[in-house]
Amino acid sequence: MSRTVGIAVTGATKRAMSTSGKTINAGELFVSSDLSKRYAQFRPKLPVEHVNTIVELLGRKPGVWVDVGCGPGTSTQQIVGHADTIVGVDISETQVEVARQTHQHPSLSFVQGTCDKLPAEDCSVDVITAVQAAHYFDLPAFFKEVERVLKPGGIVGLACINLASCKDSTTMNTARSCIWDLLKEYGLAEKIQLVVDNYENVALPYQDRKEHMVEISTLWSLDDYLNSCLTFSPVNTMIKSKGLSVEEGREHLVELLKKRGMTEKDMNSVYTWSHECPLITASKSF
C-alpha cells in the first residue's frame, strides 16, 4: 500500500438506508467476493475523458484524489497517472479486498470507510469523486464531509453510468425495460430515478455546477448483458428474496426477457450497446 499524504484510515460502520418502507444495508450490497469480481469484470469504467475534465477544471495535477464508493477499483484505476496519491474508499470489505488484489500501483491504495466519515484530514484532498455510488449516499452527510476534507479550490465530481441501451435491436431494448422494472421493484425507486435522470436532480454543495456527458459503446452478447445486470444490487436482492442461486437467477432473467419478446436469434447475437455517462462537478471556493 502506498504512503498517503494527509490520509488517516478510519474504520467502517454499516449504514442502513430506509425509504418507502424498504431498508437496504449499504454494507451488504456487495458482500460476496464472487459478486465483487463480476462487478469488476462487467461494470463499465469511468471514461478517462471525465478524469481529464476534472484535472483541467482543477488546473493542476491533484496531490490527493479520493474516490468514494470505489467498489472493486474499476474506475479508481482510471485515475492512475493523473494524481500523486489516489485513495479508493468503499463500505464493503469484499469490494476493498478485490480492489487491492486487482489494482496495484505505488500511487494507489484502498481502504474501508463510509461516505459520511472519509479517511482524510481537514482540507487535505484536491479531488473527491464518486462513480455509480452517490445515489446510495446520505448526500447531506457526504457533502458535509466533502466540505471538511476538500481543499479550497478543490473539485467534487459525481458520475453515474446509465443502464445500457441497445443500438441495433428493438427487441433487446424492449427487454431492457424489464430490467428497469426489476430495479424499481427491488431497489429504492427514488435513488434509481437519480440515475435515470443522469443526476440532473442532484444538488451539489457549491455554486459553479458543471455538467459533462460521455457515451460509452460496448459490444455485448446477451450473456455479457446478463452478467452486467447480475451486478446490480436490486437484481441480487430479487435473487436472494426468491431463494435462487446466481445461475437460477440468470435463468429467471432469461425467462423474463423471453416474455418481453426476446428470440433465439437475440440470444445468440452480439449487439452494440450504449451507456450515457454523465459527470457533474463543482469546486470549493477559496
Buried (B, 14 or more C-beta within 10 A) or exposed (E): EBEBBBBEBBEBEEBEBEEEEEEBEBBBBBBBBEBBBBBBBBBBBBBEEBBEBBBEBBEEEBBBBBBBBBBBBBBBBBBBEBBBBBBBBBBBBBBBBBBBBBBBEEBBBBBBBBBBBBBBBEBBBBBBBBBBBBBBBBBEBBBEBBBBBBBEBBBBBBBBBBBBEBEEBEBBBBBBEBBEEBBBEBBBBEBBEBBBBBBEEBEBBBEEEBEBEBEBEBEBBBEBBBBBBBBBBBBBBBBEEEEBEBEEBBEBBBEBBBEBEBEEEBBEBEBBBBBBBBBBBBBBEE
